[in-house]
Amino acid sequence: MADQRTTLALARIAGALERIEAASSQPKAPDKPAMAALVARHEALRESVSGSLADLDALIGKLER
């Protein structure tokens, strides 16, 4: 009885793995509006960080004098 349950469980696991492999091999279309929003957020963050680093650089420069 335990052997039968183990066999059935292994068969279910194998089936699940096959479904996962099939789903992962199908290419997904990129979400263009989401990608555009992500690019815009990345650029805004990049500008903000660049400004902060420039401020820190100026502050360190003043402290070193």
PDB file of N, CA, C and O in Angstrom:
ATOM      1  N   MET A   1       0.826  -1.188   0.000  1.00  0.00           N
ATOM      2  CA  MET A   1       0.000   0.000   0.000  1.00  0.00           C
ATOM      3  C   MET A   1       0.868   1.248   0.000  1.00  0.00           C
ATOM      4  O   MET A   1       0.593   2.197  -0.734  1.00  0.00           O
ATOM      5  N   ALA A   2       1.917   1.253   0.820  1.00  0.00           N
ATOM      6  CA  ALA A   2       2.813   2.403   0.862  1.00  0.00           C
ATOM      7  C   ALA A   2       3.542   2.548  -0.470  1.00  0.00           C
ATOM      8  O   ALA A   2       3.783   3.660  -0.939  1.00  0.00           O
ATOM      9  N   ASP A   3       3.891   1.406  -1.078  1.00  0.00           N
ATOM     10  CA  ASP A   3       4.563   1.452  -2.375  1.00  0.00           C
ATOM     11  C   ASP A   3       3.660   2.068  -3.437  1.00  0.00           C
ATOM     12  O   ASP A   3       4.123   2.819  -4.296  1.00  0.00           O
ATOM     13  N   GLN A   4       2.385   1.750  -3.374  1.00  0.00           N
ATOM     14  CA  GLN A   4       1.433   2.297  -4.345  1.00  0.00           C
ATOM     15  C   GLN A   4       1.303   3.812  -4.165  1.00  0.00           C
ATOM     16  O   GLN A   4       1.264   4.546  -5.153  1.00  0.00           O
ATOM     17  N   ARG A   5       1.235   4.286  -2.925  1.00  0.00           N
ATOM     18  CA  ARG A   5       1.138   5.728  -2.668  1.00  0.00           C
ATOM     19  C   ARG A   5       2.404   6.436  -3.132  1.00  0.00           C
ATOM     20  O   ARG A   5       2.346   7.532  -3.690  1.00  0.00           O
ATOM     21  N   THR A   6       3.539   5.806  -2.898  1.00  0.00           N
ATOM     22  CA  THR A   6       4.802   6.400  -3.332  1.00  0.00           C
ATOM     23  C   THR A   6       4.853   6.490  -4.853  1.00  0.00           C
ATOM     24  O   THR A   6       5.280   7.502  -5.408  1.00  0.00           O
ATOM     25  N   THR A   7       4.420   5.437  -5.514  1.00  0.00           N
ATOM     26  CA  THR A   7       4.410   5.419  -6.974  1.00  0.00           C
ATOM     27  C   THR A   7       3.484   6.495  -7.523  1.00  0.00           C
ATOM     28  O   THR A   7       3.834   7.195  -8.474  1.00  0.00           O
ATOM     29  N   LEU A   8       2.301   6.630  -6.924  1.00  0.00           N
ATOM     30  CA  LEU A   8       1.359   7.655  -7.366  1.00  0.00           C
ATOM     31  C   LEU A   8       1.911   9.063  -7.113  1.00  0.00           C
ATOM     32  O   LEU A   8       1.761   9.953  -7.950  1.00  0.00           O
ATOM     33  N   ALA A   9       2.536   9.252  -5.980  1.00  0.00           N
ATOM     34  CA  ALA A   9       3.115  10.561  -5.658  1.00  0.00           C
ATOM     35  C   ALA A   9       4.222  10.904  -6.649  1.00  0.00           C
ATOM     36  O   ALA A   9       4.305  12.038  -7.121  1.00  0.00           O
ATOM     37  N   LEU A  10       5.071   9.933  -6.964  1.00  0.00           N
ATOM     38  CA  LEU A  10       6.139  10.169  -7.930  1.00  0.00           C
ATOM     39  C   LEU A  10       5.580  10.471  -9.319  1.00  0.00           C
ATOM     40  O   LEU A  10       6.133  11.295 -10.047  1.00  0.00           O
ATOM     41  N   ALA A  11       4.497   9.811  -9.684  1.00  0.00           N
ATOM     42  CA  ALA A  11       3.860  10.070 -10.977  1.00  0.00           C
ATOM     43  C   ALA A  11       3.289  11.480 -11.018  1.00  0.00           C
ATOM     44  O   ALA A  11       3.403  12.167 -12.033  1.00  0.00           O
ATOM     45  N   ARG A  12       2.672  11.918  -9.914  1.00  0.00           N
ATOM     46  CA  ARG A  12       2.145  13.297  -9.853  1.00  0.00           C
ATOM     47  C   ARG A  12       3.272  14.309  -9.939  1.00  0.00           C
ATOM     48  O   ARG A  12       3.145  15.326 -10.621  1.00  0.00           O
ATOM     49  N   ILE A  13       4.366  14.039  -9.257  1.00  0.00           N
ATOM     50  CA  ILE A  13       5.521  14.943  -9.292  1.00  0.00           C
ATOM     51  C   ILE A  13       6.091  15.019 -10.712  1.00  0.00           C
ATOM     52  O   ILE A  13       6.404  16.104 -11.202  1.00  0.00           O
ATOM     53  N   ALA A  14       6.222  13.869 -11.364  1.00  0.00           N
ATOM     54  CA  ALA A  14       6.737  13.843 -12.731  1.00  0.00           C
ATOM     55  C   ALA A  14       5.816  14.626 -13.664  1.00  0.00           C
ATOM     56  O   ALA A  14       6.294  15.362 -14.527  1.00  0.00           O
ATOM     57  N   GLY A  15       4.517  14.477 -13.503  1.00  0.00           N
ATOM     58  CA  GLY A  15       3.563  15.224 -14.315  1.00  0.00           C
ATOM     59  C   GLY A  15       3.679  16.726 -14.079  1.00  0.00           C
ATOM     60  O   GLY A  15       3.628  17.521 -15.018  1.00  0.00           O
ATOM     61  N   ALA A  16       3.835  17.100 -12.820  1.00  0.00           N
ATOM     62  CA  ALA A  16       3.985  18.517 -12.494  1.00  0.00           C
ATOM     63  C   ALA A  16       5.256  19.080 -13.109  1.00  0.00           C
ATOM     64  O   ALA A  16       5.253  20.196 -13.630  1.00  0.00           O
ATOM     65  N   LEU A  17       6.341  18.319 -13.053  1.00  0.00           N
ATOM     66  CA  LEU A  17       7.593  18.772 -13.654  1.00  0.00           C
ATOM     67  C   LEU A  17       7.459  18.948 -15.164  1.00  0.00           C
ATOM     68  O   LEU A  17       8.005  19.895 -15.731  1.00  0.00           O
ATOM     69  N   GLU A  18       6.740  18.046 -15.810  1.00  0.00           N
ATOM     70  CA  GLU A  18       6.508  18.173 -17.254  1.00  0.00           C
ATOM     71  C   GLU A  18       5.725  19.433 -17.563  1.00  0.00           C
ATOM     72  O   GLU A  18       6.039  20.134 -18.525  1.00  0.00           O
ATOM     73  N   ARG A  19       4.705  19.734 -16.760  1.00  0.00           N
ATOM     74  CA  ARG A  19       3.910  20.948 -16.989  1.00  0.00           C
ATOM     75  C   ARG A  19       4.747  22.195 -16.755  1.00  0.00           C
ATOM     76  O   ARG A  19       4.621  23.172 -17.494  1.00  0.00           O
ATOM     77  N   ILE A  20       5.596  22.175 -15.739  1.00  0.00           N
ATOM     78  CA  ILE A  20       6.468  23.322 -15.450  1.00  0.00           C
ATOM     79  C   ILE A  20       7.439  23.540 -16.601  1.00  0.00           C
ATOM     80  O   ILE A  20       7.632  24.674 -17.040  1.00  0.00           O
ATOM     81  N   GLU A  21       8.054  22.466 -17.096  1.00  0.00           N
ATOM     82  CA  GLU A  21       8.993  22.584 -18.208  1.00  0.00           C
ATOM     83  C   GLU A  21       8.295  23.113 -19.455  1.00  0.00           C
ATOM     84  O   GLU A  21       8.851  23.949 -20.167  1.00  0.00           O
ATOM     85  N   ALA A  22       7.094  22.639 -19.722  1.00  0.00           N
ATOM     86  CA  ALA A  22       6.359  23.105 -20.895  1.00  0.00           C
ATOM     87  C   ALA A  22       6.019  24.586 -20.767  1.00  0.00           C
ATOM     88  O   ALA A  22       6.134  25.337 -21.736  1.00  0.00           O
ATOM     89  N   ALA A  23       5.606  25.000 -19.594  1.00  0.00           N
ATOM     90  CA  ALA A  23       5.246  26.403 -19.389  1.00  0.00           C
ATOM     91  C   ALA A  23       6.467  27.308 -19.455  1.00  0.00           C
ATOM     92  O   ALA A  23       6.383  28.427 -19.961  1.00  0.00           O
ATOM     93  N   SER A  24       7.590  26.841 -18.953  1.00  0.00           N
ATOM     94  CA  SER A  24       8.782  27.684 -18.932  1.00  0.00           C
ATOM     95  C   SER A  24       9.424  27.809 -20.306  1.00  0.00           C
ATOM     96  O   SER A  24      10.177  28.754 -20.542  1.00  0.00           O
ATOM     97  N   SER A  25       9.152  26.892 -21.207  1.00  0.00           N
ATOM     98  CA  SER A  25       9.762  26.946 -22.531  1.00  0.00           C
ATOM     99  C   SER A  25       8.984  27.840 -23.491  1.00  0.00           C
ATOM    100  O   SER A  25       9.476  28.152 -24.575  1.00  0.00           O
ATOM    101  N   GLN A  26       7.780  28.255 -23.112  1.00  0.00           N
ATOM    102  CA  GLN A  26       6.985  29.123 -23.966  1.00  0.00           C
ATOM    103  C   GLN A  26       7.403  30.576 -23.741  1.00  0.00           C
ATOM    104  O   GLN A  26       7.356  31.069 -22.614  1.00  0.00           O
ATOM    105  N   PRO A  27       7.815  31.268 -24.817  1.00  0.00           N
ATOM    106  CA  PRO A  27       8.227  32.663 -24.638  1.00  0.00           C
ATOM    107  C   PRO A  27       7.036  33.540 -24.262  1.00  0.00           C
ATOM    108  O   PRO A  27       5.917  33.339 -24.736  1.00  0.00           O
ATOM    109  N   LYS A  28       7.302  34.501 -23.410  1.00  0.00           N
ATOM    110  CA  LYS A  28       6.256  35.430 -23.004  1.00  0.00           C
ATOM    111  C   LYS A  28       6.479  36.756 -23.714  1.00  0.00           C
ATOM    112  O   LYS A  28       7.613  37.211 -23.862  1.00  0.00           O
ATOM    113  N   ALA A  29       5.400  37.363 -24.147  1.00  0.00           N
ATOM    114  CA  ALA A  29       5.487  38.672 -24.784  1.00  0.00           C
ATOM    115  C   ALA A  29       5.776  39.723 -23.725  1.00  0.00           C
ATOM    116  O   ALA A  29       5.154  39.721 -22.663  1.00  0.00           O
ATOM    117  N   PRO A  30       6.706  40.614 -24.001  1.00  0.00           N
ATOM    118  CA  PRO A  30       7.002  41.655 -23.014  1.00  0.00           C
ATOM    119  C   PRO A  30       5.823  42.609 -22.864  1.00  0.00           C
ATOM    120  O   PRO A  30       5.105  42.892 -23.823  1.00  0.00           O
ATOM    121  N   ASP A  31       5.646  43.082 -21.681  1.00  0.00           N
ATOM    122  CA  ASP A  31       4.585  44.037 -21.382  1.00  0.00           C
ATOM    123  C   ASP A  31       5.153  45.425 -21.652  1.00  0.00           C
ATOM    124  O   ASP A  31       5.833  45.997 -20.800  1.00  0.00           O
ATOM    125  N   LYS A  32       4.876  45.968 -22.836  1.00  0.00           N
ATOM    126  CA  LYS A  32       5.512  47.212 -23.260  1.00  0.00           C
ATOM    127  C   LYS A  32       5.213  48.396 -22.347  1.00  0.00           C
ATOM    128  O   LYS A  32       6.142  49.135 -22.022  1.00  0.00           O
ATOM    129  N   PRO A  33       3.971  48.620 -21.914  1.00  0.00           N
ATOM    130  CA  PRO A  33       3.748  49.751 -21.000  1.00  0.00           C
ATOM    131  C   PRO A  33       4.485  49.585 -19.671  1.00  0.00           C
ATOM    132  O   PRO A  33       5.004  50.557 -19.122  1.00  0.00           O
ATOM    133  N   ALA A  34       4.531  48.376 -19.162  1.00  0.00           N
ATOM    134  CA  ALA A  34       5.238  48.133 -17.905  1.00  0.00           C
ATOM    135  C   ALA A  34       6.735  48.340 -18.101  1.00  0.00           C
ATOM    136  O   ALA A  34       7.404  48.888 -17.224  1.00  0.00           O
ATOM    137  N   MET A  35       7.265  47.909 -19.237  1.00  0.00           N
ATOM    138  CA  MET A  35       8.684  48.078 -19.513  1.00  0.00           C
ATOM    139  C   MET A  35       9.018  49.557 -19.658  1.00  0.00           C
ATOM    140  O   MET A  35      10.051  50.006 -19.161  1.00  0.00           O
ATOM    141  N   ALA A  36       8.169  50.314 -20.324  1.00  0.00           N
ATOM    142  CA  ALA A  36       8.405  51.749 -20.481  1.00  0.00           C
ATOM    143  C   ALA A  36       8.382  52.442 -19.123  1.00  0.00           C
ATOM    144  O   ALA A  36       9.194  53.332 -18.870  1.00  0.00           O
ATOM    145  N   ALA A  37       7.473  52.049 -18.261  1.00  0.00           N
ATOM    146  CA  ALA A  37       7.406  52.631 -16.919  1.00  0.00           C
ATOM    147  C   ALA A  37       8.650  52.265 -16.120  1.00  0.00           C
ATOM    148  O   ALA A  37       9.177  53.093 -15.376  1.00  0.00           O
ATOM    149  N   LEU A  38       9.113  51.053 -16.267  1.00  0.00           N
ATOM    150  CA  LEU A  38      10.318  50.616 -15.561  1.00  0.00           C
ATOM    151  C   LEU A  38      11.542  51.393 -16.041  1.00  0.00           C
ATOM    152  O   LEU A  38      12.382  51.788 -15.233  1.00  0.00           O
ATOM    153  N   VAL A  39      11.646  51.610 -17.338  1.00  0.00           N
ATOM    154  CA  VAL A  39      12.759  52.378 -17.892  1.00  0.00           C
ATOM    155  C   VAL A  39      12.718  53.812 -17.379  1.00  0.00           C
ATOM    156  O   VAL A  39      13.755  54.377 -17.029  1.00  0.00           O
ATOM    157  N   ALA A  40      11.529  54.402 -17.334  1.00  0.00           N
ATOM    158  CA  ALA A  40      11.390  55.774 -16.831  1.00  0.00           C
ATOM    159  C   ALA A  40      11.772  55.854 -15.354  1.00  0.00           C
ATOM    160  O   ALA A  40      12.464  56.787 -14.944  1.00  0.00           O
ATOM    161  N   ARG A  41      11.331  54.892 -14.558  1.00  0.00           N
ATOM    162  CA  ARG A  41      11.696  54.879 -13.137  1.00  0.00           C
ATOM    163  C   ARG A  41      13.195  54.695 -12.952  1.00  0.00           C
ATOM    164  O   ARG A  41      13.799  55.322 -12.081  1.00  0.00           O
ATOM    165  N   HIS A  42      13.788  53.846 -13.763  1.00  0.00           N
ATOM    166  CA  HIS A  42      15.228  53.615 -13.692  1.00  0.00           C
ATOM    167  C   HIS A  42      15.985  54.908 -14.003  1.00  0.00           C
ATOM    168  O   HIS A  42      16.940  55.253 -13.307  1.00  0.00           O
ATOM    169  N   GLU A  43      15.562  55.611 -15.034  1.00  0.00           N
ATOM    170  CA  GLU A  43      16.235  56.850 -15.411  1.00  0.00           C
ATOM    171  C   GLU A  43      16.088  57.914 -14.320  1.00  0.00           C
ATOM    172  O   GLU A  43      17.042  58.633 -14.023  1.00  0.00           O
ATOM    173  N   ALA A  44      14.896  58.014 -13.724  1.00  0.00           N
ATOM    174  CA  ALA A  44      14.682  58.980 -12.640  1.00  0.00           C
ATOM    175  C   ALA A  44      15.559  58.635 -11.438  1.00  0.00           C
ATOM    176  O   ALA A  44      16.153  59.521 -10.824  1.00  0.00           O
ATOM    177  N   LEU A  45      15.635  57.373 -11.111  1.00  0.00           N
ATOM    178  CA  LEU A  45      16.479  56.943  -9.993  1.00  0.00           C
ATOM    179  C   LEU A  45      17.949  57.219 -10.288  1.00  0.00           C
ATOM    180  O   LEU A  45      18.702  57.661  -9.420  1.00  0.00           O
ATOM    181  N   ARG A  46      18.335  56.954 -11.510  1.00  0.00           N
ATOM    182  CA  ARG A  46      19.724  57.198 -11.908  1.00  0.00           C
ATOM    183  C   ARG A  46      20.081  58.679 -11.767  1.00  0.00           C
ATOM    184  O   ARG A  46      21.154  59.014 -11.265  1.00  0.00           O
ATOM    185  N   GLU A  47      19.195  59.555 -12.205  1.00  0.00           N
ATOM    186  CA  GLU A  47      19.430  60.989 -12.077  1.00  0.00           C
ATOM    187  C   GLU A  47      19.500  61.408 -10.609  1.00  0.00           C
ATOM    188  O   GLU A  47      20.350  62.211 -10.223  1.00  0.00           O
ATOM    189  N   SER A  48      18.611  60.863  -9.807  1.00  0.00           N
ATOM    190  CA  SER A  48      18.591  61.192  -8.383  1.00  0.00           C
ATOM    191  C   SER A  48      19.882  60.754  -7.699  1.00  0.00           C
ATOM    192  O   SER A  48      20.459  61.502  -6.910  1.00  0.00           O
ATOM    193  N   VAL A  49      20.323  59.557  -8.001  1.00  0.00           N
ATOM    194  CA  VAL A  49      21.554  59.043  -7.403  1.00  0.00           C
ATOM    195  C   VAL A  49      22.752  59.858  -7.875  1.00  0.00           C
ATOM    196  O   VAL A  49      23.645  60.160  -7.083  1.00  0.00           O
ATOM    197  N   SER A  50      22.780  60.213  -9.145  1.00  0.00           N
ATOM    198  CA  SER A  50      23.879  61.023  -9.660  1.00  0.00           C
ATOM    199  C   SER A  50      23.949  62.362  -8.935  1.00  0.00           C
ATOM    200  O   SER A  50      25.034  62.826  -8.587  1.00  0.00           O
ATOM    201  N   GLY A  51      22.788  62.987  -8.705  1.00  0.00           N
ATOM    202  CA  GLY A  51      22.747  64.244  -7.976  1.00  0.00           C
ATOM    203  C   GLY A  51      23.226  64.085  -6.539  1.00  0.00           C
ATOM    204  O   GLY A  51      23.973  64.919  -6.028  1.00  0.00           O
ATOM    205  N   SER A  52      22.796  63.023  -5.903  1.00  0.00           N
ATOM    206  CA  SER A  52      23.211  62.766  -4.516  1.00  0.00           C
ATOM    207  C   SER A  52      24.712  62.525  -4.422  1.00  0.00           C
ATOM    208  O   SER A  52      25.366  63.005  -3.496  1.00  0.00           O
ATOM    209  N   LEU A  53      25.253  61.786  -5.374  1.00  0.00           N
ATOM    210  CA  LEU A  53      26.695  61.537  -5.374  1.00  0.00           C
ATOM    211  C   LEU A  53      27.474  62.830  -5.622  1.00  0.00           C
ATOM    212  O   LEU A  53      28.532  63.034  -5.026  1.00  0.00           O
ATOM    213  N   ALA A  54      26.971  63.692  -6.484  1.00  0.00           N
ATOM    214  CA  ALA A  54      27.631  64.981  -6.721  1.00  0.00           C
ATOM    215  C   ALA A  54      27.613  65.826  -5.449  1.00  0.00           C
ATOM    216  O   ALA A  54      28.599  66.483  -5.115  1.00  0.00           O
ATOM    217  N   ASP A  55      26.469  65.803  -4.736  1.00  0.00           N
ATOM    218  CA  ASP A  55      26.380  66.537  -3.471  1.00  0.00           C
ATOM    219  C   ASP A  55      27.376  65.992  -2.450  1.00  0.00           C
ATOM    220  O   ASP A  55      28.060  66.761  -1.774  1.00  0.00           O
ATOM    221  N   LEU A  56      27.454  64.684  -2.340  1.00  0.00           N
ATOM    222  CA  LEU A  56      28.411  64.071  -1.405  1.00  0.00           C
ATOM    223  C   LEU A  56      29.851  64.394  -1.786  1.00  0.00           C
ATOM    224  O   LEU A  56      30.680  64.670  -0.919  1.00  0.00           O
ATOM    225  N   ASP A  57      30.141  64.361  -3.066  1.00  0.00           N
ATOM    226  CA  ASP A  57      31.478  64.682  -3.534  1.00  0.00           C
ATOM    227  C   ASP A  57      31.845  66.125  -3.177  1.00  0.00           C
ATOM    228  O   ASP A  57      32.964  66.397  -2.742  1.00  0.00           O
ATOM    229  N   ALA A  58      30.904  67.035  -3.363  1.00  0.00           N
ATOM    230  CA  ALA A  58      31.155  68.434  -3.015  1.00  0.00           C
ATOM    231  C   ALA A  58      31.354  68.584  -1.514  1.00  0.00           C
ATOM    232  O   ALA A  58      32.246  69.316  -1.083  1.00  0.00           O
ATOM    233  N   LEU A  59      30.548  67.910  -0.717  1.00  0.00           N
ATOM    234  CA  LEU A  59      30.672  67.982   0.739  1.00  0.00           C
ATOM    235  C   LEU A  59      32.030  67.439   1.196  1.00  0.00           C
ATOM    236  O   LEU A  59      32.694  68.047   2.035  1.00  0.00           O
ATOM    237  N   ILE A  60      32.432  66.315   0.653  1.00  0.00           N
ATOM    238  CA  ILE A  60      33.727  65.726   1.016  1.00  0.00           C
ATOM    239  C   ILE A  60      34.848  66.678   0.599  1.00  0.00           C
ATOM    240  O   ILE A  60      35.829  66.846   1.324  1.00  0.00           O
ATOM    241  N   GLY A  61      34.700  67.296  -0.566  1.00  0.00           N
ATOM    242  CA  GLY A  61      35.705  68.252  -1.019  1.00  0.00           C
ATOM    243  C   GLY A  61      35.840  69.430  -0.066  1.00  0.00           C
ATOM    244  O   GLY A  61      36.955  69.881   0.196  1.00  0.00           O
ATOM    245  N   LYS A  62      34.738  69.933   0.453  1.00  0.00           N
ATOM    246  CA  LYS A  62      34.762  71.049   1.412  1.00  0.00           C
ATOM    247  C   LYS A  62      35.411  70.622   2.732  1.00  0.00           C
ATOM    248  O   LYS A  62      36.142  71.402   3.342  1.00  0.00           O
ATOM    249  N   LEU A  63      35.149  69.404   3.168  1.00  0.00           N
ATOM    250  CA  LEU A  63      35.693  68.927   4.426  1.00  0.00           C
ATOM    251  C   LEU A  63      37.198  68.685   4.334  1.00  0.00           C
ATOM    252  O   LEU A  63      37.908  68.803   5.333  1.00  0.00           O
ATOM    253  N   GLU A  64      37.681  68.351   3.152  1.00  0.00           N
ATOM    254  CA  GLU A  64      39.109  68.078   2.997  1.00  0.00           C
ATOM    255  C   GLU A  64      39.943  69.342   2.961  1.00  0.00           C
ATOM    256  O   GLU A  64      41.162  69.265   3.113  1.00  0.00           O
ATOM    257  N   ARG A  65      39.341  70.497   2.767  1.00  0.00           N
ATOM    258  CA  ARG A  65      40.109  71.761   2.699  1.00  0.00           C
ATOM    259  C   ARG A  65      40.562  72.216   4.033  1.00  0.00           C
ATOM    260  O   ARG A  65      41.214  73.254   4.142  1.00  0.00           O
TER     261      ARG A  65
END
